[in-house]
């Protein structure tokens, strides 16, 4: 079974979430074999949509978290119930050796995600990375490791206004 990693934008417009969810479902349907296995850092946006799509397809996923404080320090209050529900459905949860969520912890989690997957889906508008551990950086690391990267950015998709 091929492990599929996910990277992508966290802030997506509501309309984009629907478009991206359908594109993720289609991408997962292309996976050969009876079951799909995902690897995610379970951030808001693309990561959580991917986890939902994997579950819908009857698959499993593992979670790699950047730090022990990730849920409380990073996950918005209005997203915590979704985060908790998905985290409870993970086949395994790993933490990077950091107590605080910071750029180096995100980078470590993304490097671990790349190590664990054989294929990467990038929900990405193609813009340069906004900081350490951003989507563009993960895509570059996966490509450098020889991992197939499938970019998803449906027509009409957009990032949410901040």
DSSP file (Angstrom, degrees, kcal/mol; ACC not computed):
  #  RESIDUE AA STRUCTURE BP1 BP2  ACC     N-H-->O    O-->H-N    N-H-->O    O-->H-N    TCO  KAPPA ALPHA  PHI   PSI    X-CA   Y-CA   Z-CA
    1    1 A X              0   0    0      0, 0.0     2,-0.4     0, 0.0    35,-0.1   0.000 360.0 360.0 360.0 131.3    0.0    0.0    0.0
    2    2 A X        -     0   0    0     30,-0.3    35,-0.9   116,-0.0     2,-0.6  -0.645 360.0-135.6 -81.1 131.7    1.3    3.4   -1.0
    3    3 A X  E     -a   37   0A   0     -2,-0.4   115,-2.9   113,-0.1   116,-1.4  -0.796  19.4-156.8 -87.6 124.7    1.5    6.0    1.7
    4    4 A X  E     -ab  38 119A   0     33,-2.9    35,-2.3    -2,-0.6   116,-0.2  -0.904   4.7-156.8-106.6 122.2    0.2    9.3    0.4
    5    5 A X  E     -ab  39 120A   0    114,-3.3   116,-2.8    -2,-0.6     2,-0.4  -0.570   4.7-147.2 -92.2 160.8    1.3   12.5    2.1
    6    6 A X  E     + b   0 121A   0     33,-1.4     2,-0.3   114,-0.2    35,-0.3  -0.986  20.1 166.6-129.5 139.6   -0.6   15.8    2.0
    7    7 A X  E     + b   0 122A   0    114,-2.1   116,-2.7    -2,-0.4     2,-0.3  -0.976  23.2 118.0-140.6 152.0    0.6   19.4    2.1
    8    8 A X  E     - b   0 123A   0     -2,-0.3   116,-0.2   114,-0.2    39,-0.2  -0.976  56.8 -42.7 168.7 178.4   -1.3   22.5    1.3
    9    9 A X        -     0   0    0    114,-1.8    37,-2.4    -2,-0.3    38,-0.2  -0.330  32.1-157.3 -70.1 145.0   -2.8   25.8    2.3
   10   10 A X  S    S+     0   0    0     35,-0.2     2,-0.8     1,-0.2    -1,-0.1   0.798  80.2  60.8 -91.6 -33.6   -4.5   26.2    5.6
   11   11 A X        +     0   0    0    149,-0.1   149,-1.3    34,-0.1     2,-0.4  -0.838  67.1 161.6-103.6 104.0   -6.7   29.2    4.8
   12   12 A X  B     -F  159   0B   0     -2,-0.8   147,-0.2   147,-0.3    33,-0.1  -0.942  41.0-110.5-121.9 141.3   -9.1   28.3    2.0
   13   13 A X     >  -     0   0    0    145,-2.0     4,-2.2    -2,-0.4   145,-0.1  -0.290  33.9-111.0 -63.7 157.0  -12.3   30.1    1.0
   14   14 A X  H  > S+     0   0    0      1,-0.2     4,-1.4     2,-0.2    -1,-0.1   0.918 120.0  49.0 -57.3 -45.9  -15.5   28.1    1.7
   15   15 A X  H  > S+     0   0    0      1,-0.2     4,-1.8     2,-0.2    -1,-0.2   0.888 109.7  52.9 -61.8 -38.3  -16.2   27.6   -2.0
   16   16 A X  H  > S+     0   0    0      1,-0.2     4,-3.2     2,-0.2     5,-0.3   0.870 100.8  60.5 -65.5 -36.5  -12.6   26.5   -2.5
   17   17 A X  H  X S+     0   0    0     -4,-2.2     4,-2.4     1,-0.2    -1,-0.2   0.903 106.1  47.5 -58.4 -40.7  -13.0   23.9    0.2
   18   18 A X  H  X S+     0   0    0     -4,-1.4     4,-1.9     2,-0.2    -1,-0.2   0.929 114.1  46.5 -65.6 -45.3  -15.8   22.2   -1.8
   19   19 A X  H  X S+     0   0    0     -4,-1.8     4,-2.0     1,-0.2    -2,-0.2   0.914 115.4  46.0 -62.2 -43.6  -13.8   22.3   -5.0
   20   20 A X  H  X S+     0   0    0     -4,-3.2     4,-2.7     2,-0.2     5,-0.2   0.882 108.5  55.5 -69.8 -39.0  -10.7   20.9   -3.3
   21   21 A X  H  X S+     0   0    0     -4,-2.4     4,-2.5    -5,-0.3    -1,-0.2   0.926 109.4  47.2 -60.0 -43.7  -12.6   18.2   -1.4
   22   22 A X  H  X S+     0   0    0     -4,-1.9     4,-2.2     1,-0.2    -1,-0.2   0.904 111.9  50.2 -64.9 -40.3  -13.9   16.9   -4.7
   23   23 A X  H  X S+     0   0    0     -4,-2.0     4,-2.3     2,-0.2    -2,-0.2   0.885 110.8  49.8 -64.9 -38.2  -10.4   17.0   -6.3
   24   24 A X  H  X S+     0   0    0     -4,-2.7     4,-2.6     2,-0.2     5,-0.2   0.913 109.0  51.8 -66.1 -42.5   -9.0   15.1   -3.3
   25   25 A X  H  X S+     0   0    0     -4,-2.5     4,-2.2     1,-0.2    -2,-0.2   0.931 111.3  47.9 -57.7 -45.2  -11.7   12.5   -3.6
   26   26 A X  H  X S+     0   0    0     -4,-2.2     4,-1.1     1,-0.2    -2,-0.2   0.914 111.2  50.2 -63.0 -43.3  -10.9   12.1   -7.3
   27   27 A X  H  < S+     0   0    0     -4,-2.3     3,-0.4     1,-0.2     4,-0.4   0.902 111.3  48.3 -62.7 -41.6   -7.2   11.8   -6.6
   28   28 A X  H >< S+     0   0    0     -4,-2.6     3,-1.4     1,-0.2    -1,-0.2   0.866 104.9  59.2 -68.3 -36.2   -7.7    9.2   -3.9
   29   29 A X  H 3< S+     0   0    0     -4,-2.2    -1,-0.2     1,-0.3    -2,-0.2   0.791  98.8  60.3 -62.2 -26.5  -10.0    7.2   -6.3
   30   30 A X  T 3< S+     0   0    0     -4,-1.1    -1,-0.3    -3,-0.4     2,-0.2   0.668  79.3 108.8 -73.8 -16.5   -7.1    6.9   -8.7
   31   31 A X  S <  S-     0   0    0     -3,-1.4     2,-0.0    -4,-0.4    -3,-0.0  -0.437  72.0-126.7 -67.3 126.3   -5.0    5.1   -6.1
   32   32 A X        +     0   0    0     -2,-0.2   -30,-0.3     2,-0.0     3,-0.2  -0.348  68.1  41.0 -70.9 154.0   -4.6    1.4   -7.0
   33   33 A X  S    S-     0   0    0      1,-0.1     3,-0.0   -32,-0.1    -2,-0.0  -0.141  95.6 -76.2  96.7 167.5   -5.5   -1.3   -4.5
   34   34 A X  S    S+     0   0    0     -2,-0.1     2,-0.3     1,-0.1    -1,-0.1   0.708 107.2  37.9 -78.1 -20.6   -8.3   -1.7   -2.1
   35   35 A X        -     0   0    0     -3,-0.2     2,-0.4    24,-0.0    24,-0.1  -0.955  62.7-149.2-136.5 151.2   -7.1    0.7    0.6
   36   36 A X        -     0   0    0     -2,-0.3    24,-2.2    18,-0.2     2,-0.4  -0.908   8.3-160.8-116.4 145.8   -5.5    4.1    0.8
   37   37 A X  E     -ac   3  60A   0    -35,-0.9   -33,-2.9    -2,-0.4     2,-0.3  -0.992  10.9-163.3-129.2 127.1   -3.2    5.2    3.6
   38   38 A X  E     -ac   4  61A   0     22,-2.7    24,-2.5    -2,-0.4     2,-0.4  -0.699  13.3-153.1-108.8 159.3   -2.5    8.9    4.2
   39   39 A X  E     +ac   5  62A   0    -35,-2.3   -33,-1.4    -2,-0.3     2,-0.3  -0.996  29.5 162.3-129.4 124.6    0.1   10.9    6.1
   40   40 A X  E     - c   0  63A   0     22,-2.3    24,-2.4    -2,-0.4   -33,-0.1  -0.975  47.7-145.2-144.5 152.5   -0.9   14.3    7.4
   41   41 A X        -     0   0    0     -2,-0.3    25,-0.2   -35,-0.3    22,-0.1   0.403  48.0-132.0 -93.1  -1.2    0.1   17.0    9.9
   42   42 A X        +     0   0    0      1,-0.2     3,-0.1     5,-0.1    45,-0.1   0.725  45.7 161.8  59.2  29.7   -3.7   17.6   10.3
   43   43 A X      > -     0   0    0      1,-0.1     5,-1.2   -35,-0.1    -1,-0.2  -0.289  49.9 -84.8 -67.0 162.9   -3.5   21.4    9.9
   44   44 A X  T > 5S+     0   0    0      3,-0.2     3,-0.6     4,-0.1     2,-0.4  -0.222 100.1  18.8 -60.3 160.9   -6.7   23.2    9.1
   45   45 A X  T 3>5S+     0   0    0      1,-0.2     4,-2.3     2,-0.1     3,-0.3  -0.623 128.2  14.8  83.0-128.5   -7.6   23.4    5.4
   46   46 A X  H 3>5S+     0   0    0    -37,-2.4     4,-2.5    -2,-0.4    -1,-0.2   0.851 125.3  53.7 -55.9 -43.1   -6.0   21.0    3.0
   47   47 A X  H <>5S+     0   0    0     -3,-0.6     4,-2.2     1,-0.2    -1,-0.2   0.923 112.6  42.5 -61.8 -45.6   -4.7   18.5    5.6
   48   48 A X  H  ><S+     0   0    0     -5,-1.2     4,-2.2    -3,-0.3    -1,-0.2   0.876 112.7  53.0 -72.2 -36.1   -8.0   18.1    7.3
   49   49 A X  H  X S+     0   0    0     -4,-2.3     4,-2.4     2,-0.2    -1,-0.2   0.917 109.7  50.4 -60.9 -42.0   -9.9   17.9    4.0
   50   50 A X  H  X S+     0   0    0     -4,-2.5     4,-2.6    -5,-0.2    -2,-0.2   0.929 108.1  51.4 -61.2 -46.8   -7.5   15.1    2.9
   51   51 A X  H  X S+     0   0    0     -4,-2.2     4,-2.2     1,-0.2    -1,-0.2   0.909 110.7  49.5 -58.2 -42.4   -8.1   13.2    6.2
   52   52 A X  H  X S+     0   0    0     -4,-2.2     4,-2.6     1,-0.2    -1,-0.2   0.920 111.0  49.1 -61.5 -44.5  -11.8   13.4    5.6
   53   53 A X  H  X S+     0   0    0     -4,-2.4     4,-1.6     2,-0.2    -2,-0.2   0.884 109.7  51.6 -64.9 -39.0  -11.5   12.2    2.0
   54   54 A X  H  <>S+     0   0    0     -4,-2.6     5,-2.7     2,-0.2    -1,-0.2   0.931 111.3  47.5 -62.7 -45.5   -9.3    9.3    3.1
   55   55 A X  H ><5S+     0   0    0     -4,-2.2     3,-1.9     1,-0.2    -2,-0.2   0.918 108.6  54.4 -62.3 -43.4  -11.9    8.2    5.7
   56   56 A X  H 3<5S+     0   0    0     -4,-2.6    -1,-0.2     1,-0.3    -2,-0.2   0.850 106.7  52.8 -57.2 -34.7  -14.7    8.5    3.1
   57   57 A X  T 3<5S-     0   0    0     -4,-1.6    -1,-0.3    -5,-0.2    -2,-0.2   0.416 122.2-108.0 -82.5   1.9  -12.7    6.1    0.9
   58   58 A X  T < 5S+     0   0    0     -3,-1.9    -3,-0.2     1,-0.2    -2,-0.1   0.651  77.6 130.4  81.6  15.0  -12.4    3.6    3.7
   59   59 A X      < -     0   0    0     -5,-2.7     2,-0.3    -6,-0.2   -22,-0.2  -0.181  50.9-123.4 -92.7-173.6   -8.7    4.3    4.2
   60   60 A X  E     -c   37   0A   0    -24,-2.2   -22,-2.7    -3,-0.1     2,-0.3  -0.839  18.6-163.7-125.3 162.7   -6.5    5.1    7.2
   61   61 A X  E     -c   38   0A   0     28,-0.3    30,-3.1    -2,-0.3    31,-0.6  -0.997   9.8-145.9-148.5 151.2   -4.2    7.9    8.0
   62   62 A X  E     -cd  39  92A   0    -24,-2.5   -22,-2.3    -2,-0.3     2,-0.4  -0.844  18.4-137.5-111.9 153.8   -1.4    8.7   10.4
   63   63 A X  E     -cd  40  93A   0     29,-2.7    31,-2.7    -2,-0.3     2,-0.5  -0.928  10.8-166.4-117.8 134.6   -0.7   12.1   11.9
   64   64 A X  E     - d   0  94A   0    -24,-2.4     2,-0.4    -2,-0.4    31,-0.2  -0.972  15.0-165.0-116.5 113.1    2.7   13.8   12.4
   65   65 A X  E     - d   0  95A   0     29,-3.4    31,-2.4    -2,-0.5   -23,-0.1  -0.803  18.8-140.3-103.2 142.0    2.4   16.8   14.8
   66   66 A X  S    S-     0   0    0     -2,-0.4     2,-0.3   -25,-0.2    32,-0.2   0.793  77.0  -3.4 -71.4 -28.5    5.1   19.4   15.0
   67   67 A X    >   -     0   0    0     32,-0.1     3,-1.4    30,-0.1     4,-0.3  -0.987  67.9-105.4-160.5 162.2    5.0   19.9   18.8
   68   68 A X  T 3  S+     0   0    0     30,-2.0     3,-0.3    -2,-0.3     4,-0.2   0.807 118.6  49.4 -63.1 -31.4    3.2   18.9   22.0
   69   69 A X  T 3> S+     0   0    0     30,-1.0     4,-3.1     1,-0.2     5,-0.4   0.360  78.0 111.2 -90.3   7.4    1.4   22.3   22.2
   70   70 A X  H <>>S+     0   0    0     -3,-1.4     4,-2.5     1,-0.2     5,-1.3   0.878  75.8  47.0 -52.7 -50.1    0.2   22.2   18.6
   71   71 A X  H  >5S+     0   0    0     -3,-0.3     4,-0.7    -4,-0.3    -1,-0.2   0.953 121.1  35.4 -58.8 -52.3   -3.5   21.8   19.3
   72   72 A X  H  45S+     0   0    0     -4,-0.2    -1,-0.2     1,-0.2    -2,-0.2   0.822 125.0  40.1 -75.1 -31.3   -3.8   24.5   21.9
   73   73 A X  H  <5S+     0   0    0     -4,-3.1    -3,-0.2     3,-0.0    -1,-0.2   0.771 130.8  17.9 -88.9 -26.9   -1.3   26.9   20.4
   74   74 A X  H  <5S+     0   0    0     -4,-2.5     2,-0.4    -5,-0.4    -3,-0.2   0.789  96.8  87.1-117.8 -41.8   -2.1   26.7   16.7
   75   75 A X  S  <<S-     0   0    0     -5,-1.3     5,-0.1    -4,-0.7    -1,-0.0  -0.507  79.2-121.0 -72.1 123.7   -5.5   25.1   16.1
   76   76 A X    >>  -     0   0    0     -2,-0.4     3,-2.2     1,-0.1     4,-0.8  -0.283  19.9-116.9 -62.3 147.1   -8.2   27.8   16.1
   77   77 A X  G >4 S+     0   0    0      1,-0.3     3,-0.9     2,-0.2     4,-0.5   0.871 115.4  55.3 -54.5 -39.8  -11.0   27.3   18.7
   78   78 A X  G 34 S+     0   0    0      1,-0.2    -1,-0.3     2,-0.1     4,-0.1   0.537 112.4  44.2 -74.6  -3.4  -13.6   27.0   16.0
   79   79 A X  G <> S+     0   0    0     -3,-2.2     4,-2.5     2,-0.1    -1,-0.2   0.440  87.2  91.0-112.8  -5.2  -11.6   24.2   14.4
   80   80 A X  H <X S+     0   0    0     -3,-0.9     4,-3.2    -4,-0.8     5,-0.2   0.854  82.5  54.2 -65.7 -36.0  -10.7   22.2   17.5
   81   81 A X  H  > S+     0   0    0     -4,-0.5     4,-2.3     2,-0.2    -1,-0.2   0.919 112.2  44.8 -66.0 -39.9  -13.7   19.9   17.4
   82   82 A X  H  > S+     0   0    0      2,-0.2     4,-2.5     1,-0.2     5,-0.2   0.928 114.6  49.4 -65.1 -44.5  -12.9   18.9   13.8
   83   83 A X  H  X S+     0   0    0     -4,-2.5     4,-2.9     1,-0.2    -2,-0.2   0.942 113.1  46.4 -58.3 -49.2   -9.2   18.5   14.7
   84   84 A X  H  X S+     0   0    0     -4,-3.2     4,-2.1     1,-0.2    -1,-0.2   0.901 111.8  51.2 -62.4 -42.0  -10.0   16.3   17.8
   85   85 A X  H  X S+     0   0    0     -4,-2.3     4,-0.7    -5,-0.2    -1,-0.2   0.927 115.0  42.0 -62.3 -45.3  -12.5   14.2   15.9
   86   86 A X  H >X S+     0   0    0     -4,-2.5     3,-0.9     1,-0.2     4,-0.5   0.901 111.2  55.0 -69.7 -40.8  -10.0   13.5   13.1
   87   87 A X  H >< S+     0   0    0     -4,-2.9     3,-1.1     1,-0.3    -1,-0.2   0.889 104.8  54.9 -58.8 -38.8   -7.1   13.0   15.5
   88   88 A X  H 3< S+     0   0    0     -4,-2.1    -1,-0.3     1,-0.2    -2,-0.2   0.742 106.9  51.5 -66.7 -22.6   -9.1   10.3   17.3
   89   89 A X  H << S+     0   0    0     -3,-0.9   -28,-0.3    -4,-0.7    -1,-0.2   0.476  84.2 114.9 -93.1  -3.2   -9.6    8.5   14.0
   90   90 A X    <<  -     0   0    0     -3,-1.1   -28,-0.2    -4,-0.5     3,-0.1  -0.380  66.4-138.6 -68.3 144.0   -5.9    8.4   13.1
   91   91 A X  S    S-     0   0    0    -30,-3.1     2,-0.3     1,-0.3   -29,-0.2   0.785  87.6  -2.5 -72.2 -26.9   -4.2    5.0   13.0
   92   92 A X  E     -d   62   0A   0    -31,-0.6   -29,-2.7     2,-0.0     2,-0.4  -0.976  62.0-150.0-158.8 155.3   -1.2    6.6   14.8
   93   93 A X  E     -d   63   0A   0     -2,-0.3     2,-0.4   -31,-0.2   -29,-0.2  -0.996  15.3-174.9-131.2 126.6   -0.1    9.9   16.1
   94   94 A X  E     -d   64   0A   0    -31,-2.7   -29,-3.4    -2,-0.4     2,-0.4  -0.927   9.5-153.0-120.4 145.9    3.6   11.0   16.3
   95   95 A X  E     -d   65   0A   0     -2,-0.4   -29,-0.2   -31,-0.2     2,-0.1  -0.943  17.8-125.8-115.7 139.3    5.0   14.2   17.8
   96   96 A X        -     0   0    0    -31,-2.4     2,-2.4    -2,-0.4   -28,-0.2  -0.425  44.2 -94.1 -71.5 160.2    8.3   15.8   16.8
   97   97 A X  S    S+     0   0    0     -2,-0.1     2,-0.4   -30,-0.1   -30,-0.1  -0.191  91.6 106.5 -79.6  51.8   10.6   16.4   19.7
   98   98 A X        -     0   0    0     -2,-2.4   -30,-2.0   -32,-0.2   -29,-0.1  -0.975  53.4-161.6-128.3 142.2    9.5   19.9   20.4
   99   99 A X  S    S+     0   0    0     -2,-0.4   -30,-1.0   -32,-0.2     2,-0.4   0.747  81.1  50.9 -89.2 -26.8    7.3   21.3   23.2
  100  100 A X  S    S-     0   0    0    -32,-0.1     2,-0.6   -34,-0.1     5,-0.2  -0.918  84.8-119.7-118.6 138.5    6.4   24.5   21.4
  101  101 A X        +     0   0    0     -2,-0.4     2,-0.3   -34,-0.1   -34,-0.1  -0.623  54.9 141.3 -73.0 118.7    5.1   25.0   17.9
  102  102 A X    >>  -     0   0    0     -2,-0.6     4,-2.0   -36,-0.1     3,-1.0  -0.933  66.8 -85.5-152.2 166.8    7.6   27.1   16.0
  103  103 A X  H 3> S+     0   0    0     -2,-0.3     4,-2.4     1,-0.3     5,-0.2   0.851 125.5  52.7 -51.5 -41.1    9.0   27.2   12.5
  104  104 A X  H 3> S+     0   0    0      1,-0.2     4,-2.1     2,-0.2    -1,-0.3   0.855 108.8  51.3 -65.6 -32.1   11.7   24.6   13.2
  105  105 A X  H <> S+     0   0    0     -3,-1.0     4,-2.4     2,-0.2    -1,-0.2   0.897 109.9  49.2 -69.6 -40.7    9.0   22.2   14.6
  106  106 A X  H  X S+     0   0    0     -4,-2.0     4,-2.5     2,-0.2    -2,-0.2   0.917 111.1  50.1 -63.3 -42.6    6.9   22.7   11.4
  107  107 A X  H  X S+     0   0    0     -4,-2.4     4,-2.4    -5,-0.2    -2,-0.2   0.919 110.5  49.4 -61.8 -43.6    9.9   22.0    9.2
  108  108 A X  H  X S+     0   0    0     -4,-2.1     4,-2.2     2,-0.2    -1,-0.2   0.909 111.1  49.5 -63.0 -42.1   10.7   18.8   11.2
  109  109 A X  H  X S+     0   0    0     -4,-2.4     4,-2.4     1,-0.2    -2,-0.2   0.913 111.9  48.3 -63.9 -42.4    7.1   17.6   10.9
  110  110 A X  H  X S+     0   0    0     -4,-2.5     4,-2.4     2,-0.2    -2,-0.2   0.887 110.1  51.6 -66.4 -38.2    7.1   18.2    7.2
  111  111 A X  H  X S+     0   0    0     -4,-2.4     4,-2.0     2,-0.2    -1,-0.2   0.905 111.1  48.4 -63.1 -40.3   10.4   16.4    6.7
  112  112 A X  H  X S+     0   0    0     -4,-2.2     4,-1.7     2,-0.2    -2,-0.2   0.904 109.3  52.9 -66.2 -41.0    9.1   13.5    8.6
  113  113 A X  H  X S+     0   0    0     -4,-2.4     4,-1.0     1,-0.2     3,-0.3   0.933 109.3  49.1 -58.5 -46.5    5.9   13.5    6.5
  114  114 A X  H >< S+     0   0    0     -4,-2.4     3,-0.5     1,-0.2    -1,-0.2   0.888 109.1  53.3 -61.9 -39.1    8.1   13.4    3.3
  115  115 A X  H 3< S+     0   0    0     -4,-2.0    -1,-0.2     1,-0.2    -2,-0.2   0.841 110.6  47.9 -62.9 -32.5   10.1   10.5    4.8
  116  116 A X  H 3< S+     0   0    0     -4,-1.7     2,-0.3    -3,-0.3    -1,-0.2   0.616 101.8  73.1 -87.6 -12.9    6.9    8.5    5.4
  117  117 A X    <<  -     0   0    0     -4,-1.0  -113,-0.2    -3,-0.5     3,-0.1  -0.719  50.8-165.0-108.7 156.0    5.2    8.9    2.1
  118  118 A X  S    S+     0   0    0   -115,-2.9    30,-0.9    -2,-0.3     2,-0.3   0.491  87.0  28.0-105.0 -11.3    5.8    7.5   -1.4
  119  119 A X  E    S-be   4 148A   0   -116,-1.4  -114,-3.3    28,-0.2     2,-0.4  -0.988  71.0-152.0-147.4 147.8    3.5   10.1   -3.1
  120  120 A X  E     -be   5 149A   0     28,-2.8    30,-3.0    -2,-0.3     2,-0.5  -0.986   2.9-156.9-128.7 131.3    2.6   13.6   -2.1
  121  121 A X  E     -be   6 150A   0   -116,-2.8  -114,-2.1    -2,-0.4     2,-0.6  -0.919  13.7-161.9-100.7 129.6   -0.6   15.6   -2.9
  122  122 A X  E     -be   7 151A   0     28,-2.7    30,-3.2    -2,-0.5     2,-1.3  -0.942  12.6-161.6-116.6 111.9    0.0   19.4   -2.8
  123  123 A X  E     +be   8 152A   0   -116,-2.7  -114,-1.8    -2,-0.6     2,-0.4  -0.767  46.4 145.0 -88.0  94.3   -3.1   21.6   -2.5
  124  124 A X        -     0   0    0     -2,-1.3    -2,-0.1    28,-1.1  -116,-0.0  -0.994  58.7-148.5-147.4 134.6   -1.2   24.6   -3.7
  125  125 A X        -     0   0    0     -2,-0.4    28,-0.1     2,-0.1    -1,-0.1   0.441  56.1-110.2 -83.5   0.6   -1.7   27.7   -5.8
  126  126 A X  S    S+     0   0    0      1,-0.3     2,-0.1     2,-0.0     3,-0.1   0.430  72.6 137.0  88.9  -0.4    1.9   27.6   -7.0
  127  127 A X        -     0   0    0      1,-0.1    -1,-0.3     3,-0.0     9,-0.2  -0.415  62.2 -89.5 -78.1 156.0    3.0   30.7   -5.0
  128  128 A X        -     0   0    0      1,-0.1    -1,-0.1    -2,-0.1     7,-0.1  -0.154  57.6 -78.1 -60.7 159.4    6.4   30.7   -3.2
  129  129 A X        -     0   0    0      1,-0.1    -1,-0.1     5,-0.1     3,-0.1  -0.268  29.8-147.0 -59.7 141.5    6.5   29.6    0.4
  130  130 A X  S    S-     0   0    0      1,-0.2     2,-0.3    -3,-0.1    -1,-0.1   0.413  72.7 -31.8 -89.9   1.3    5.3   32.1    3.0
  131  131 A X  S >  S-     0   0    0    -28,-0.0     3,-1.8     0, 0.0     6,-0.2  -0.961  96.3 -31.2 166.6-179.8    7.8   30.9    5.6
  132  132 A X  T 3  S+     0   0    0     -2,-0.3   -26,-0.1     1,-0.3   -25,-0.1  -0.366 126.3  17.1 -61.1 130.4    9.8   27.9    6.9
  133  133 A X  T 3  S+     0   0    0      1,-0.2    -1,-0.3   -27,-0.1     5,-0.0   0.601  92.0 150.3  83.8  11.8    7.8   24.7    6.4
  134  134 A X    <>  -     0   0    0     -3,-1.8     4,-2.0     1,-0.1     3,-0.3  -0.179  62.4 -96.7 -73.9 170.8    5.4   26.2    3.8
  135  135 A X  H  > S+     0   0    0      1,-0.2     4,-2.5     2,-0.2     5,-0.2   0.892 122.4  52.1 -55.7 -46.9    3.8   24.2    1.0
  136  136 A X  H  > S+     0   0    0      1,-0.2     4,-2.3     2,-0.2    -1,-0.2   0.885 109.2  51.2 -60.1 -38.4    6.3   25.2   -1.6
  137  137 A X  H  > S+     0   0    0     -3,-0.3     4,-2.2    -6,-0.2    -1,-0.2   0.888 109.9  49.0 -66.3 -39.6    9.2   24.0    0.6
  138  138 A X  H  X S+     0   0    0     -4,-2.0     4,-2.5     2,-0.2    -2,-0.2   0.916 110.3  51.3 -66.5 -42.7    7.5   20.7    1.2
  139  139 A X  H  X S+     0   0    0     -4,-2.5     4,-2.6     1,-0.2    -2,-0.2   0.930 110.5  49.0 -59.2 -46.1    6.9   20.2   -2.5
  140  140 A X  H  X S+     0   0    0     -4,-2.3     4,-2.4     1,-0.2    -1,-0.2   0.906 111.0  49.8 -61.1 -42.5   10.6   21.0   -3.2
  141  141 A X  H  X S+     0   0    0     -4,-2.2     4,-1.4     2,-0.2    -1,-0.2   0.907 111.7  48.4 -64.2 -41.9   11.8   18.5   -0.5
  142  142 A X  H  <>S+     0   0    0     -4,-2.5     5,-2.7     2,-0.2     4,-0.3   0.928 112.1  48.4 -64.9 -44.4    9.5   15.7   -1.9
  143  143 A X  H ><5S+     0   0    0     -4,-2.6     3,-1.5     1,-0.2    -2,-0.2   0.905 109.3  53.0 -62.4 -40.9   10.8   16.3   -5.4
  144  144 A X  H 3<5S+     0   0    0     -4,-2.4    -1,-0.2     1,-0.3    -2,-0.2   0.803 107.9  52.3 -63.9 -28.4   14.4   16.3   -4.2
  145  145 A X  T 3<5S-     0   0    0     -4,-1.4    -1,-0.3    -3,-0.2    -2,-0.2   0.422 120.4-110.3 -86.8   1.0   13.7   12.9   -2.6
  146  146 A X  T < 5 +     0   0    0     -3,-1.5     2,-0.4     1,-0.3    -3,-0.2   0.697  67.2 149.5  79.7  19.2   12.3   11.5   -5.8
  147  147 A X      < -     0   0    0     -5,-2.7    -1,-0.3    -6,-0.2     2,-0.2  -0.709  52.6-113.1 -89.2 134.3    8.7   11.4   -4.5
  148  148 A X  E     -e  119   0A   0    -30,-0.9   -28,-2.8    -2,-0.4     2,-0.5  -0.468  32.7-158.5 -64.3 131.0    5.9   11.9   -7.0
  149  149 A X  E     -e  120   0A   0    -30,-0.2     2,-0.6    -2,-0.2   -28,-0.2  -0.966   8.6-166.0-117.1 127.5    4.0   15.1   -6.4
  150  150 A X  E     -e  121   0A   0    -30,-3.0   -28,-2.7    -2,-0.5     2,-0.4  -0.954  13.6-150.4-112.2 114.6    0.5   15.7   -7.6
  151  151 A X  E     -e  122   0A   0     -2,-0.6     2,-0.5   -30,-0.2   -28,-0.2  -0.710  10.4-167.7 -88.9 132.4   -0.5   19.4   -7.4
  152  152 A X  E     +e  123   0A   0    -30,-3.2   -28,-1.1    -2,-0.4     2,-0.1  -0.983  28.0 140.0-120.1 122.4   -4.2   20.1   -6.9
  153  153 A X        -     0   0    0     -2,-0.5     3,-0.1   -30,-0.2     4,-0.1  -0.539  38.0-150.7-156.6  86.0   -5.6   23.6   -7.4
  154  154 A X    >   -     0   0    0      1,-0.1     3,-2.3  -138,-0.1  -134,-0.1  -0.147  31.9 -88.9 -62.1 151.9   -9.0   23.5   -9.1
  155  155 A X  T 3  S+     0   0    0      1,-0.3    -1,-0.1  -136,-0.1     3,-0.1  -0.378 118.0  26.6 -54.9 133.2  -10.2   26.4  -11.3
  156  156 A X  T 3  S+     0   0    0      1,-0.3    -1,-0.3    -3,-0.1     2,-0.1   0.307  89.9 133.5  92.7  -8.7  -12.0   28.8   -9.1
  157  157 A X    <   +     0   0    0     -3,-2.3    -1,-0.3  -141,-0.1     2,-0.3  -0.442  27.4 169.3 -74.6 149.0  -10.1   27.9   -5.9
  158  158 A X        -     0   0    0   -145,-0.1  -145,-2.0    -2,-0.1  -142,-0.2  -0.992  36.4-104.4-154.4 155.8   -8.7   30.7   -3.8
  159  159 A X  B     -F   12   0B   0     -2,-0.3  -147,-0.3  -147,-0.2     2,-0.1  -0.509  46.0-105.5 -75.3 151.9   -7.1   31.3   -0.4
  160  160 A X        -     0   0    0   -149,-1.3     2,-0.1    -2,-0.2  -149,-0.1  -0.466  37.9-101.2 -74.5 150.6   -9.4   32.8    2.2
  161  161 A X              0   0    0      1,-0.1    -1,-0.1    -2,-0.1  -149,-0.0  -0.479 360.0 360.0 -67.3 143.2   -8.8   36.4    3.1
  162  162 A X              0   0    0     -2,-0.1    -1,-0.1    -3,-0.1    -2,-0.0   0.460 360.0 360.0 -89.9 360.0   -6.9   36.8    6.4
